Amino acid sequence: MLQIAVCGKPNVGKSSFFNSATSSAVEMANYPFTTIDANKAVAHVIKDCPCQELGVTCNPRNSICVDGKRLLPIELIDVAGLVPGAHEGKGLGNKFLDDLMQAKVFINVIDASGSTDLEGNPVDPGSHDPLEDLEFLENEIVMWMYGILSRNWVRLIRKVGAEHLDIAKVLFDQLSGTGIAIEDIIEAKRSIEPDYNKWEEEDLIQLTRNVLKIAKPMMIVANKADLPTSEENIKRIKEKYPNVIPASAESEIALVRASEAGLISYLPGDDHFDILKPEELSENQLKALEYIKTNILDKYGSTGIQDALNYGIFNLLENIVVYPVQDEHKYTDQKGNVLPDGILLKKGSNPRQLAYLVHSDIGDKFMHAVDARSNMRVASDYELKDGDIISIITRQ
């Protein structure tokens, strides 16, 4: 299951983000280090399900379909808050960074209202510049990884020369356990001095930055977007950084709970909600819903929580969804389930790779594939498209 790490300094709403995205009862409190151990839970990304286009009723097995929207599971990791000096072991730094490296993409949650200082302590709204949070967090992650690469650097370089080793392979070995591929390192070192014997400290730090951008892309969730001091800060953040999504985790929690109670109709990621039982809502609850509508949904188009998950998986990691079936005419598996599985896989993948994701035996026996929409055979190197329905033909 694809993993996303929710990171940031303490007290910015990371656990609220995690809670709203996973409906898990994670402790939330207004003080640093509420989260001590990494919490993990299943969240979902959402795509249009082909069932409505095809006029069929689907029977999902590995996912959920709600009103033609396919909810596909991913794993969300909520890690302990990061403070300045974490790469040197301050706060819960080393534990945080170890947990963080399990994920494929980082969601950096910040307090867009500027109401928490660098350590995560409450301050007057607008008195802290959230841009400082972005700079320090990126630097902490870079310097932590740089520390791994720079250990015994002189000895390693001598060994590379003496034994004629590949420098990328040596760096890859140093970063074992971080989920970084050797291809990421090869790509990252193309923009720095080609002769590794001439690398200075700044070259290795730049290499580290390059590797992280390629292997662990980061997006920014500007939380508490509904507060008055947030709007101008969000504009400044967007001017300096890509991949910024305004959000209100507390608003999402409120909407999800109201939906679960049957008071409103709401699906995560929607730009609106419908009140179903106004007579059961108090005046304060109605005011709260109106506040969310005016200050979040009307202004930003959503609470930002589902947008962040979708953006991380579909944009930053460039994943698509493909539906493997056995019967290309009925869109079913061997048990008659219609569109049973939605599989997340990298854009550019082919049917043979899909077959191995379904099961290693199917991959080993792969012959060719059939596009269920056209009933046409496709080659093993056919580039799968988002929403494809594919029947995999295997040797007996």
C-alpha positions as CSV (number, residue, x, y, z in Angstrom):
1,M,0.0,0.0,0.0
2,L,1.3,3.4,-0.9
3,Q,2.4,5.5,2.1
4,I,2.1,9.2,2.7
5,A,3.8,10.8,5.7
6,V,2.2,13.7,7.5
7,C,4.9,15.9,8.9
8,G,5.6,19.3,10.3
9,K,6.4,21.0,13.6
10,P,4.3,20.3,16.7
11,N,0.9,21.9,17.2
12,V,0.0,22.8,13.6
13,G,-2.9,20.3,13.2
14,K,-1.0,17.3,11.9
15,S,-3.0,14.9,14.0
16,S,-6.2,16.7,13.1
17,F,-5.3,16.3,9.4
18,F,-4.6,12.6,10.0
19,N,-7.8,12.2,12.0
20,S,-9.9,13.9,9.4
21,A,-8.3,11.9,6.6
22,T,-8.6,8.5,8.3
23,S,-11.4,8.9,10.7
24,S,-9.1,7.5,13.4
25,A,-9.3,8.7,17.0
26,V,-5.8,10.1,17.3
27,E,-5.2,12.2,20.4
28,M,-5.4,15.9,19.6
29,A,-4.2,18.5,22.2
30,N,-2.8,22.0,22.1
31,Y,0.7,21.3,23.2
32,P,3.9,20.0,21.6
33,F,4.7,16.3,21.2
34,T,1.1,15.1,21.5
35,T,2.1,12.5,19.0
36,I,5.0,10.4,20.4
37,D,4.9,7.3,18.2
38,A,4.1,7.2,14.5
39,N,0.4,6.5,14.0
40,K,-0.6,4.6,10.9
41,A,-4.1,4.2,9.4
42,V,-5.8,3.7,6.1
43,A,-7.0,6.7,4.2
44,H,-8.4,6.9,0.6
45,V,-7.8,8.6,-2.6
46,I,-10.8,9.2,-4.9
47,K,-11.3,8.7,-8.6
48,D,-14.4,8.4,-10.8
49,C,-15.4,4.7,-11.0
50,P,-16.1,3.3,-14.5
51,C,-19.4,1.8,-13.2
52,Q,-21.5,4.8,-14.1
53,E,-20.0,5.2,-17.5
54,L,-20.6,1.5,-18.2
55,G,-24.1,1.4,-16.6
56,V,-23.2,-1.5,-14.3
57,T,-23.3,-2.0,-10.5
58,C,-19.8,-2.7,-9.2
59,N,-18.8,-5.0,-6.4
60,P,-15.5,-3.6,-5.1
61,R,-13.2,-5.9,-3.1
62,N,-10.1,-3.8,-2.4
63,S,-11.8,-0.5,-2.4
64,I,-15.2,1.3,-1.9
65,C,-17.6,2.9,-4.4
66,V,-19.8,5.7,-3.3
67,D,-22.1,7.3,-5.8
68,G,-19.8,6.5,-8.7
69,K,-16.6,7.6,-6.8
70,R,-14.0,4.9,-6.2
71,L,-12.2,5.2,-2.8
72,L,-8.8,3.5,-3.1
73,P,-6.9,2.7,0.1
74,I,-3.5,4.2,0.9
75,E,-1.6,4.3,4.2
76,L,-1.1,7.5,6.1
77,I,1.7,8.0,8.7
78,D,1.4,10.7,11.3
79,V,4.8,11.2,12.8
80,A,6.1,13.1,15.8
81,G,6.5,16.9,15.4
82,L,9.8,18.3,14.2
83,V,11.7,21.1,15.9
84,P,14.8,23.0,15.0
85,G,17.9,20.9,15.5
86,A,16.1,17.6,15.0
87,H,18.8,16.3,12.7
88,E,21.1,16.7,15.7
89,G,18.7,14.7,17.9
90,K,16.8,17.5,19.5
91,G,13.2,16.9,20.5
92,L,12.1,13.6,18.9
93,G,14.2,14.3,15.8
94,N,15.9,11.1,14.9
95,K,12.7,9.1,15.6
96,F,10.7,11.5,13.5
97,L,13.1,11.3,10.6
98,D,13.3,7.5,10.7
99,D,9.5,7.3,10.6
100,L,9.3,9.9,7.8
101,M,11.5,7.9,5.4
102,Q,9.0,5.0,5.2
103,A,6.8,7.1,3.0
104,K,6.8,7.9,-0.8
105,V,5.6,11.4,-0.4
106,F,5.6,14.0,2.4
107,I,2.7,16.2,3.4
108,N,4.1,19.2,5.3
109,V,1.3,20.6,7.5
110,I,1.9,24.2,8.5
111,D,-0.1,26.7,10.6
112,A,-1.0,29.2,7.9
113,S,-2.4,31.6,10.5
114,G,1.0,32.1,12.1
115,S,-0.3,31.3,15.6
116,T,2.5,28.9,16.7
117,D,6.2,29.6,16.9
118,L,9.1,27.4,15.6
119,E,8.9,25.1,18.6
120,G,5.1,24.7,18.2
121,N,4.2,26.9,21.2
122,P,1.0,29.1,20.8
123,V,1.6,32.7,20.0
124,D,-0.7,35.6,18.9
125,P,-2.2,34.8,15.5
126,G,-0.2,36.5,12.7
127,S,2.9,37.1,14.9
128,H,4.9,34.2,13.4
129,D,5.8,33.8,9.8
130,P,4.9,30.3,8.5
131,L,7.5,30.7,5.8
132,E,10.1,30.1,8.5
133,D,8.5,26.7,9.2
134,L,8.9,25.6,5.6
135,E,12.6,26.6,5.5
136,F,13.6,25.0,8.7
137,L,11.7,21.7,8.1
138,E,13.2,21.2,4.6
139,N,16.6,22.0,6.0
140,E,16.3,19.5,8.9
141,I,15.4,16.7,6.5
142,V,18.2,17.6,4.2
143,M,20.8,17.8,6.9
144,W,19.7,14.6,8.5
145,M,20.2,12.7,5.2
146,Y,23.4,14.6,4.5
147,G,24.6,13.3,7.9
148,I,24.0,9.7,6.6
149,L,25.8,10.4,3.4
150,S,28.8,12.1,4.9
151,R,29.6,9.4,7.5
152,N,33.0,8.0,6.7
153,W,33.0,10.0,3.5
154,V,36.7,10.2,3.0
155,R,37.1,6.4,3.6
156,L,34.3,5.7,1.2
157,I,35.8,7.8,-1.6
158,R,39.1,6.1,-1.2
159,K,37.3,2.7,-1.4
160,V,35.4,3.8,-4.6
161,G,38.7,4.7,-6.2
162,A,40.7,1.7,-5.1
163,E,38.0,-0.9,-5.9
164,H,36.6,0.9,-9.0
165,L,33.1,1.0,-7.5
166,D,30.1,2.9,-8.8
167,I,29.7,6.1,-6.7
168,A,25.9,5.9,-7.1
169,K,25.9,2.3,-5.8
170,V,28.0,3.4,-2.8
171,L,25.6,6.3,-2.0
172,F,22.6,3.9,-2.5
173,D,24.1,1.6,0.1
174,Q,24.6,4.5,2.5
175,L,20.9,5.3,2.2
176,S,19.6,1.8,2.6
177,G,16.4,1.7,4.5
178,T,15.2,5.1,3.3
179,G,13.2,3.8,0.3
180,I,15.4,5.7,-2.2
181,A,16.2,4.0,-5.4
182,I,19.6,4.0,-7.1
183,E,17.9,5.5,-10.2
184,D,16.9,8.5,-8.0
185,I,20.6,9.0,-7.0
186,I,21.8,8.8,-10.6
187,E,19.3,11.4,-11.7
188,A,20.1,13.6,-8.7
189,K,23.8,13.8,-9.4
190,R,23.5,14.9,-13.0
191,S,23.2,18.6,-12.0
192,I,26.3,18.7,-9.8
193,E,30.1,18.4,-10.3
194,P,30.6,15.1,-12.2
195,D,33.9,14.3,-10.6
196,Y,33.0,13.1,-7.1
197,N,36.6,13.5,-6.0
198,K,36.1,17.3,-6.2
199,W,32.9,17.3,-4.2
200,E,32.8,19.7,-1.3
201,E,30.3,19.8,1.5
202,E,28.0,22.1,-0.5
203,D,28.0,19.6,-3.4
204,L,26.9,16.7,-1.1
205,I,24.2,18.9,0.5
206,Q,22.9,19.9,-3.0
207,L,23.0,16.2,-4.0
208,T,20.9,15.4,-0.9
209,R,18.4,18.1,-1.8
210,N,18.1,16.8,-5.4
211,V,17.6,13.2,-4.2
212,L,14.8,14.2,-1.8
213,K,13.0,16.2,-4.5
214,I,13.1,13.3,-6.8
215,A,12.5,10.4,-4.4
216,K,10.4,12.0,-1.7
217,P,8.4,14.8,-3.2
218,M,6.8,17.2,-0.7
219,M,3.6,19.2,-0.7
220,I,2.4,21.9,1.7
221,V,-0.9,21.8,3.4
222,A,-1.6,25.3,4.7
223,N,-3.8,24.4,7.6
224,K,-6.1,26.7,9.6
225,A,-6.9,28.5,6.3
226,D,-10.2,29.8,7.7
227,L,-8.5,32.1,10.2
228,P,-8.2,35.8,9.3
229,T,-4.4,35.9,9.4
230,S,-4.1,33.0,7.0
231,E,-5.2,34.4,3.6
232,E,-2.3,36.7,3.1
233,N,0.2,34.1,4.4
234,I,-1.1,31.6,1.9
235,K,-0.6,34.0,-1.0
236,R,3.0,34.5,0.1
237,I,3.6,30.8,0.4
238,K,2.2,30.1,-3.0
239,E,4.5,32.8,-4.5
240,K,7.5,31.0,-3.2
241,Y,6.6,27.3,-3.2
242,P,4.8,24.9,-5.5
243,N,2.3,22.3,-4.5
244,V,0.4,24.3,-1.8
245,I,-3.1,23.4,-0.7
246,P,-5.1,25.6,1.7
247,A,-6.9,23.4,4.2
248,S,-8.9,23.3,7.4
249,A,-8.6,19.9,9.1
250,E,-11.0,20.9,11.9
251,S,-13.7,21.8,9.3
252,E,-13.2,18.4,7.6
253,I,-13.6,16.6,11.0
254,A,-16.8,18.6,11.7
255,L,-18.3,17.7,8.2
256,V,-17.3,14.0,8.4
257,R,-18.8,13.7,11.9
258,A,-22.0,15.4,10.8
259,S,-22.2,13.2,7.8
260,E,-21.7,10.0,9.8
261,A,-24.5,11.2,12.1
262,G,-26.8,11.5,9.1
263,L,-27.2,15.3,9.6
264,I,-25.7,16.3,6.3
265,S,-24.8,14.7,3.0
266,Y,-21.1,15.1,2.4
267,L,-18.3,13.2,0.6
268,P,-14.7,14.1,1.4
269,G,-13.4,16.4,-1.3
270,D,-16.8,17.9,-2.1
271,D,-17.2,21.6,-2.5
272,H,-20.5,21.6,-0.7
273,F,-22.7,19.8,1.7
274,D,-26.5,19.4,2.0
275,I,-28.3,19.6,5.4
276,L,-30.6,16.6,5.8
277,K,-32.0,17.1,9.2
278,P,-32.0,20.9,10.1
279,E,-34.5,20.2,13.0
280,E,-31.8,18.1,14.8
281,L,-29.1,20.8,14.5
282,S,-28.7,23.4,17.3
283,E,-28.3,27.1,16.5
284,N,-24.5,26.8,17.2
285,Q,-24.2,23.8,14.9
286,L,-25.9,25.6,12.1
287,K,-23.7,28.6,12.6
288,A,-20.6,26.4,12.5
289,L,-21.7,24.8,9.2
290,E,-22.4,28.2,7.7
291,Y,-18.9,29.3,8.9
292,I,-17.3,26.3,7.1
293,K,-19.3,27.0,4.0
294,T,-18.4,30.7,3.8
295,N,-14.7,30.6,5.0
296,I,-13.6,27.3,3.5
297,L,-15.8,25.7,0.9
298,D,-16.8,28.9,-0.9
299,K,-13.4,30.4,-0.7
300,Y,-11.1,27.4,-1.4
301,G,-13.4,24.9,-3.1
302,S,-13.0,22.2,-0.4
303,T,-11.5,21.6,3.0
304,G,-8.3,20.6,1.3
305,I,-7.8,17.3,3.1
306,Q,-8.9,15.0,0.3
307,D,-7.3,17.3,-2.3
308,A,-4.0,16.9,-0.6
309,L,-4.2,13.1,-0.6
310,N,-5.3,13.0,-4.2
311,Y,-2.6,15.4,-5.2
312,G,0.1,13.5,-3.5
313,I,-0.8,10.2,-5.2
314,F,-2.0,11.3,-8.6
315,N,0.2,14.4,-9.2
316,L,3.4,14.1,-7.3
317,L,3.7,10.3,-7.5
318,E,2.0,10.2,-11.0
319,N,-0.2,7.2,-10.2
320,I,-3.1,6.0,-12.3
321,V,-5.9,3.6,-11.5
322,V,-6.5,0.5,-13.6
323,Y,-9.2,-2.2,-13.1
324,P,-8.0,-5.8,-13.9
325,V,-10.8,-8.2,-14.7
326,Q,-11.0,-11.8,-16.0
327,D,-14.1,-11.5,-18.2
328,E,-13.6,-8.5,-20.5
329,H,-17.3,-8.7,-21.6
330,K,-18.9,-8.6,-18.2
331,Y,-16.0,-6.7,-16.5
332,T,-15.9,-9.4,-13.8
333,D,-13.4,-11.5,-11.9
334,Q,-13.7,-15.3,-11.7
335,K,-16.3,-15.0,-8.9
336,G,-18.5,-12.7,-10.9
337,N,-17.6,-9.5,-9.0
338,V,-18.0,-6.4,-11.3
339,L,-14.9,-4.1,-11.4
340,P,-13.6,-5.8,-8.3
341,D,-10.3,-4.1,-7.8
342,G,-8.9,-0.7,-8.5
343,I,-5.1,-0.9,-8.7
344,L,-2.8,2.1,-8.2
345,L,0.3,2.0,-10.3
346,K,2.8,4.3,-11.8
347,K,1.9,6.2,-15.0
348,G,3.8,4.6,-17.9
349,S,3.2,1.0,-16.5
350,N,2.3,-1.8,-18.9
351,P,0.0,-4.8,-18.6
352,R,2.8,-7.2,-17.7
353,Q,3.6,-5.0,-14.7
354,L,-0.1,-4.9,-13.8
355,A,-0.1,-8.7,-13.9
356,Y,2.7,-8.9,-11.4
357,L,0.9,-6.5,-9.1
358,V,-2.2,-8.7,-9.1
359,H,-0.2,-11.8,-8.4
360,S,3.3,-13.0,-9.1
361,D,2.0,-16.2,-10.7
362,I,-0.2,-14.2,-13.1
363,G,2.9,-12.1,-14.0
364,D,5.0,-15.3,-14.6
365,K,2.3,-16.8,-16.9
366,F,1.4,-13.5,-18.6
367,M,0.8,-13.8,-22.4
368,H,-1.1,-10.7,-23.4
369,A,-3.9,-8.4,-22.4
370,V,-7.3,-7.2,-23.7
371,D,-8.7,-3.8,-23.4
372,A,-12.2,-4.5,-22.1
373,R,-13.8,-1.3,-23.5
374,S,-12.7,-2.1,-27.0
375,N,-12.3,-5.8,-26.7
376,M,-9.0,-5.4,-28.5
377,R,-5.8,-7.1,-27.7
378,V,-3.1,-4.9,-26.4
379,A,0.7,-5.5,-26.4
380,S,2.7,-6.3,-23.3
381,D,4.4,-2.9,-23.6
382,Y,1.1,-1.0,-24.1
383,E,1.1,2.1,-21.8
384,L,-1.8,1.8,-19.5
385,K,-4.2,4.7,-19.2
386,D,-6.0,6.0,-16.2
387,G,-9.3,4.2,-15.8
388,D,-8.4,1.3,-18.2
389,I,-10.2,-2.0,-17.7
390,I,-7.8,-4.8,-18.6
391,S,-8.2,-8.5,-18.9
392,I,-5.0,-10.4,-18.4
393,I,-4.5,-13.6,-20.5
394,T,-2.2,-16.2,-19.1
395,R,-0.7,-19.5,-20.0
396,Q,-2.5,-22.5,-18.5
